[in-house]
Amino acid sequence: MKIVKLTGAAALTLILCFGYTFLFHRDLLHANYLCWRYAVSLTSCFSDKPFDFVSDIEEIRYEGNTGNYIDADILLWGAYEKDILYFLRDTMKTAYSGRGVFLDIGANTGQHSLFMSRYATEVQAFEPWEPVLRRFRRMVAKNNITNIVIHPVGLGDQNSKIPFFTPPSTNLATGSFSEEFSAENSPGEYLDIRIGDEALAEAGVSSVALIKMDIEGYEKLALKGLRRTLWKDRPIVVFELSTNPKSSVSIKSKDELRALFPERYEFRVSRYSLRRRVSGRYELEPMDDLVRFDAVTQNDIVAYPLEKKKYIRLEGSGS
């Protein structure tokens, strides 16, 4: 009888603890669930330190560590920048019937490339920093993906080696060729940078459909190096625009931004919200009233030629 009472008391305590955690510490409960399900080592779940995990992004195996901001986001929400991913997917389907070449400029650990490999004929990925490249290459191999070509270089308006400013370990995506981009970055080694038009020609890429660019303040020079590609192929471009009046390489005005593209291009902004990043829903709004060039800001810009406007979904459910 005593054993029955003790067992009942223990069960009641467990139920009460679970109920309390569910009501008042649901985030902690969810975090523990994610650890138990995805951690490489279950011993990690008994520590408050970052841990390695293996999850999936729509059946693509992804390896990460919760100490890195983007990886933690992928584990928590199922993908990083899910709204951008879904817009890229929808655009490749509607504008090119899934038959175009996708450029991933600033590929980092490769999430966008891995995801888009299922929707593009070919992915050409550009990433100069070896620490993230090693993981990217490993995931390409483990997912048995054969249509991703990785170029271990950055893109700009010259062929040379230039200083790369290394990101902190907590956010491996903020490394940049722009010294002013982040005070948390530190001077690193000199890395290869190439003129995009020439790199694509050498790779045998004859036409580009869709471009994603996320290169932390260096987008002006990368776009200059892609001038021939932009004018010849008139691709749809999705890029993170980082403005900084004190940066020598930052785009300083709407006119300067428009001049980097051919005529008859339209620009819209994908507005950030946590809800959209979680659900994958996206909404594109006119750029003119939303983007400032006199302050340090970041905006996700969609640039498209007017002849492709009918294929651009201004709203997407994410499903």
Backbone torsions as a table, in degrees:
resi	resn	phi	psi	omega
1	MET	NA	-39.1	179.7
2	LYS	-63.7	-39.6	179.9
3	ILE	-65.2	-39.7	179.1
4	VAL	-62.7	-43.1	179.2
5	LYS	-63.5	-43.3	179.9
6	LEU	-64.4	-41.1	178.5
7	THR	-63.8	-43.0	178.2
8	GLY	-62.5	-41.0	179.4
9	ALA	-65.1	-41.1	179.2
10	ALA	-65.0	-42.6	179.2
11	ALA	-63.9	-42.2	179.3
12	LEU	-63.6	-41.8	178.3
13	THR	-61.2	-42.8	180.0
14	LEU	-63.3	-42.6	179.8
15	ILE	-64.7	-42.8	-180.0
16	LEU	-65.0	-41.4	179.1
17	CYS	-63.6	-43.3	178.9
18	PHE	-64.0	-44.1	180.0
19	GLY	-62.1	-42.8	178.8
20	TYR	-62.7	-45.1	180.0
21	THR	-63.8	-40.5	-179.2
22	PHE	-64.4	-38.8	-176.5
23	LEU	-78.7	-38.6	-170.0
24	PHE	-115.8	-15.3	-178.9
25	HIS	-137.8	52.9	-176.0
26	ARG	-64.5	-34.2	178.8
27	ASP	-61.4	-40.8	179.1
28	LEU	-65.3	-40.5	179.0
29	LEU	-63.1	-43.2	179.7
30	HIS	-65.7	-40.8	179.0
31	ALA	-62.2	-41.3	178.0
32	ASN	-64.6	-40.2	177.5
33	TYR	-60.7	-46.3	-179.6
34	LEU	-61.7	-40.0	179.4
35	CYS	-63.2	-49.3	-178.5
36	TRP	-62.2	-32.5	-176.7
37	ARG	-84.1	-36.8	-168.6
38	TYR	-116.4	-14.9	-176.3
39	ALA	-61.6	142.3	176.7
40	VAL	-65.1	-39.0	177.9
41	SER	-124.4	124.9	-178.5
42	LEU	-66.1	-20.4	177.0
43	THR	-63.0	-22.0	177.9
44	SER	-62.3	-26.9	-175.6
45	CYS	-74.7	-8.3	177.5
46	PHE	-102.7	16.0	-179.4
47	SER	-134.5	155.5	177.0
48	ASP	-95.7	13.5	179.9
49	LYS	-86.7	156.5	176.0
50	PRO	-58.5	150.0	-177.6
51	PHE	-135.9	153.9	174.7
52	ASP	-76.6	145.1	178.6
53	PHE	-144.0	162.5	171.9
54	VAL	-129.6	116.9	178.3
55	SER	-125.6	-166.3	177.6
56	ASP	-139.3	146.5	175.7
57	ILE	-115.7	96.7	-176.5
58	GLU	49.4	55.7	175.6
59	GLU	74.4	6.9	172.1
60	ILE	-95.9	122.9	179.7
61	ARG	-68.2	128.6	178.5
62	TYR	-126.7	131.0	179.2
63	GLU	-108.8	128.4	-178.2
64	GLY	-147.3	-177.5	176.9
65	ASN	-139.0	131.8	-173.5
66	THR	-67.9	-9.8	176.3
67	GLY	-75.4	-12.9	178.6
68	ASN	-100.7	130.3	-172.5
69	TYR	-54.2	-48.9	-177.5
70	ILE	-66.0	-43.2	179.0
71	ASP	-61.2	-43.3	179.3
72	ALA	-60.6	-38.6	177.9
73	ASP	-64.7	-40.6	179.3
74	ILE	-63.5	-43.5	179.4
75	LEU	-64.9	-41.8	-175.0
76	LEU	-72.7	-42.2	-171.2
77	TRP	-112.4	-5.2	179.5
78	GLY	94.4	-11.3	176.8
79	ALA	-175.0	161.2	174.1
80	TYR	-102.0	134.9	-177.1
81	GLU	52.8	52.2	-176.3
82	LYS	-58.4	-34.1	179.4
83	ASP	-64.8	-38.7	178.2
84	ILE	-69.2	-42.5	177.5
85	LEU	-56.4	-46.0	-176.6
86	TYR	-70.4	-34.5	175.1
87	PHE	-64.3	-43.8	178.2
88	LEU	-60.3	-44.8	178.7
89	ARG	-60.1	-50.2	-177.4
90	ASP	-63.0	-39.2	-178.2
91	THR	-68.2	-41.8	177.8
92	MET	-62.3	-37.4	179.5
93	LYS	-69.4	-47.6	-172.4
94	THR	-78.7	-41.4	-174.8
95	ALA	-85.5	-26.4	-173.6
96	TYR	-131.6	5.8	179.3
97	SER	54.1	32.0	177.5
98	GLY	69.9	22.1	-175.0
99	ARG	-117.2	17.1	-175.2
100	GLY	-103.0	166.7	172.9
101	VAL	-88.8	131.2	-179.1
102	PHE	-108.7	127.5	174.4
103	LEU	-100.3	128.4	174.8
104	ASP	-113.1	99.3	-175.4
105	ILE	-100.9	114.3	-169.8
106	GLY	87.4	55.2	-170.5
107	ALA	-72.0	-25.0	-177.5
108	ASN	56.0	-130.2	-179.5
109	THR	-81.0	0.2	166.8
110	GLY	98.0	11.7	-176.2
111	GLN	-54.9	-49.0	-176.9
112	HIS	-64.3	-39.8	178.4
113	SER	-64.6	-46.2	179.7
114	LEU	-59.0	-46.0	-178.9
115	PHE	-64.0	-47.6	-174.4
116	MET	-76.5	-11.7	177.7
117	SER	-61.5	-21.7	-179.9
118	ARG	-84.5	-12.7	-173.6
119	TYR	-121.6	-7.0	-179.5
120	ALA	-116.2	154.1	174.3
121	THR	-64.2	-40.4	-176.0
122	GLU	-152.6	145.1	175.6
123	VAL	-116.4	125.4	173.5
124	GLN	-109.4	111.1	-173.2
125	ALA	-109.2	135.0	-179.2
126	PHE	-120.7	121.9	-179.8
127	GLU	-155.0	121.0	-174.1
128	PRO	-90.6	-15.1	-168.2
129	TRP	-97.2	117.0	-171.4
130	GLU	-61.9	-38.8	-179.1
131	PRO	-55.9	-37.1	177.3
132	VAL	-85.3	-28.0	178.7
133	LEU	-62.4	-37.6	-178.3
134	ARG	-58.8	-43.5	-180.0
135	ARG	-70.9	-39.2	177.8
136	PHE	-57.5	-50.4	-179.7
137	ARG	-60.2	-41.3	-178.4
138	ARG	-63.4	-40.9	-178.9
139	MET	-71.0	-33.7	174.5
140	VAL	-60.0	-44.5	-179.2
141	ALA	-67.2	-45.0	-176.3
142	LYS	-69.4	-24.4	176.8
143	ASN	-91.0	0.8	179.5
144	ASN	55.1	42.2	179.4
145	ILE	-91.2	129.6	-175.0
146	THR	-113.9	-3.6	-176.2
147	ASN	-108.4	19.1	174.1
148	ILE	-107.1	126.3	174.7
149	VAL	-111.0	121.2	-177.2
150	ILE	-101.1	127.3	176.3
151	HIS	-109.5	116.2	-176.8
152	PRO	-80.9	53.7	-178.6
153	VAL	-141.7	160.4	169.0
154	GLY	-95.7	169.0	177.9
155	LEU	-114.1	140.3	178.9
156	GLY	-157.5	-150.9	-179.0
157	ASP	-112.7	21.4	178.6
158	GLN	-152.5	160.2	174.0
159	ASN	-106.6	103.9	-176.2
160	SER	-168.7	-174.5	169.9
161	LYS	-110.9	130.8	-179.6
162	ILE	-133.9	161.5	-177.9
163	PRO	-63.3	136.4	174.5
164	PHE	-112.1	134.6	-177.4
165	PHE	-101.5	114.6	-167.6
166	THR	-76.3	135.7	-179.2
167	PRO	-79.2	162.6	172.8
168	PRO	-70.6	158.5	-177.5
169	SER	-65.1	-18.6	-178.6
170	THR	-79.8	-13.4	177.4
171	ASN	-152.5	88.5	-173.8
172	LEU	-71.9	-3.2	-177.2
173	ALA	-93.9	-1.2	-174.9
174	THR	-97.6	5.3	175.4
175	GLY	-61.0	145.5	-172.1
176	SER	-154.3	154.1	169.5
177	PHE	-84.8	-4.7	177.3
178	SER	-96.3	117.5	-177.2
179	GLU	-63.1	-32.7	-175.7
180	GLU	-83.8	-2.7	-171.2
181	PHE	-63.0	-46.6	-176.6
182	SER	-146.3	131.3	177.5
183	ALA	-68.6	-17.2	-179.6
184	GLU	-83.3	-14.0	177.0
185	ASN	-76.1	156.7	179.6
186	SER	-128.0	149.2	-179.5
187	PRO	-58.3	132.8	-179.4
188	GLY	-123.4	-152.6	-177.8
189	GLU	-82.2	170.6	174.4
190	TYR	-83.8	130.7	-178.3
191	LEU	-120.7	158.6	-177.5
192	ASP	-72.4	138.2	173.9
193	ILE	-133.8	142.6	-174.8
194	ARG	-130.5	154.3	169.4
195	ILE	-73.0	122.8	-172.7
196	GLY	-57.4	-44.4	-179.6
197	ASP	-56.7	-42.4	-178.2
198	GLU	-71.6	-40.5	179.2
199	ALA	-62.7	-39.8	179.3
200	LEU	-68.7	-39.7	178.7
201	ALA	-62.8	-42.6	179.5
202	GLU	-66.3	-30.0	178.8
203	ALA	-82.0	-4.0	179.3
204	GLY	77.7	22.1	179.1
205	VAL	-84.2	113.8	-174.6
206	SER	-90.4	-23.8	-178.0
207	SER	-155.2	141.6	-179.2
208	VAL	-119.2	133.0	-178.9
209	ALA	-97.8	-48.3	-168.7
210	LEU	-140.1	134.9	-178.3
211	ILE	-124.8	133.2	166.9
212	LYS	-113.7	130.3	-178.7
213	MET	-131.9	123.8	177.3
214	ASP	-143.0	89.2	-170.9
215	ILE	-130.1	27.4	165.0
216	GLU	51.9	62.1	171.8
217	GLY	90.8	-0.5	-177.3
218	TYR	-106.8	13.6	-171.7
219	GLU	-66.0	-31.3	-179.4
220	LYS	-60.2	-46.8	-177.1
221	LEU	-72.4	-33.3	176.3
222	ALA	-66.1	-41.4	178.4
223	LEU	-65.4	-36.5	176.2
224	LYS	-61.2	-40.5	-179.7
225	GLY	-73.0	-10.2	177.9
226	LEU	-107.7	18.2	-174.1
227	ARG	-56.1	-47.7	-177.5
228	ARG	-62.9	-40.9	178.8
229	THR	-64.0	-43.2	-179.7
230	LEU	-64.0	-42.0	-176.9
231	TRP	-75.3	-35.6	-177.4
232	LYS	-78.7	-48.8	-172.0
233	ASP	-94.6	-22.3	-177.5
234	ARG	48.9	57.9	-178.4
235	PRO	-75.7	165.0	169.8
236	ILE	-86.1	131.8	-173.9
237	VAL	-122.6	127.2	175.0
238	VAL	-115.3	117.0	-174.8
239	PHE	-143.6	150.1	174.4
240	GLU	-85.3	117.0	178.6
241	LEU	-93.9	115.1	178.0
242	SER	-105.4	115.2	179.9
243	THR	-103.5	140.8	179.0
244	ASN	-157.9	107.3	-177.3
245	PRO	-57.0	-24.5	-177.5
246	LYS	-89.8	-6.9	-178.3
247	SER	-85.4	135.4	-179.4
248	SER	-73.4	-17.3	-177.0
249	VAL	-111.5	4.7	-177.7
250	SER	-79.2	146.7	173.1
251	ILE	-71.3	129.1	-169.2
252	LYS	-102.2	-9.6	-178.0
253	SER	-161.0	165.3	176.5
254	LYS	-64.5	-36.4	179.2
255	ASP	-64.7	-40.3	178.5
256	GLU	-65.7	-39.2	177.6
257	LEU	-62.7	-48.0	-178.3
258	ARG	-63.1	-33.1	-178.5
259	ALA	-69.0	-18.0	178.0
260	LEU	-78.5	-9.6	-178.5
261	PHE	-117.2	159.7	175.4
262	PRO	-65.3	172.2	175.5
263	GLU	-67.5	159.2	177.0
264	ARG	63.6	41.9	169.3
265	TYR	-109.9	143.4	177.3
266	GLU	-115.4	149.1	-175.1
267	PHE	-124.9	134.1	175.6
268	ARG	-135.0	162.6	-178.3
269	VAL	-113.4	133.0	170.6
270	SER	-90.3	108.2	-174.0
271	ARG	-72.0	135.6	179.6
272	TYR	-82.1	138.0	164.9
273	SER	-157.1	147.6	-178.8
274	LEU	-60.3	-38.2	-178.6
275	ARG	-61.6	-41.9	-179.8
276	ARG	-68.7	-38.0	179.4
277	ARG	-65.8	-30.9	-180.0
278	VAL	-77.8	-44.9	-174.2
279	SER	-85.0	-25.3	-174.1
280	GLY	89.5	0.1	177.6
281	ARG	-70.1	138.9	178.2
282	TYR	-131.0	153.0	175.6
283	GLU	-141.3	129.7	179.8
284	LEU	-104.4	132.0	-177.4
285	GLU	-126.1	155.7	179.5
286	PRO	-55.2	142.2	-173.6
287	MET	-76.6	-34.6	-164.5
288	ASP	-55.1	-39.3	-175.6
289	ASP	-91.7	0.2	-171.9
290	LEU	-114.6	-25.4	-174.1
291	VAL	-101.9	127.9	176.3
292	ARG	-108.1	141.8	178.8
293	PHE	-112.1	-1.2	-179.2
294	ASP	-101.8	16.2	-179.3
295	ALA	-147.2	165.6	176.2
296	VAL	-81.0	108.8	-177.3
297	THR	-141.2	166.5	171.5
298	GLN	-137.0	134.0	178.4
299	ASN	-140.4	143.0	173.9
300	ASP	-87.9	114.1	-175.3
301	ILE	-106.0	139.4	171.9
302	VAL	-114.4	120.3	178.0
303	ALA	-115.0	128.8	-176.9
304	TYR	-144.4	146.7	176.6
305	PRO	-72.1	146.6	-174.9
306	LEU	-61.5	-26.8	178.1
307	GLU	-70.2	-13.1	176.6
308	LYS	-103.3	3.0	-174.1
309	LYS	-58.2	-35.8	-177.3
310	LYS	-65.9	-16.3	-179.7
311	TYR	-95.4	-8.0	-175.6
312	ILE	-87.2	117.6	176.5
313	ARG	-82.6	118.8	179.0
314	LEU	-77.6	-17.8	174.5
315	GLU	-138.1	141.9	176.6
316	GLY	-140.8	141.2	-175.6
317	SER	-78.1	-20.5	-177.3
318	GLY	91.3	-11.7	-178.1
319	SER	-85.0	NA	NA
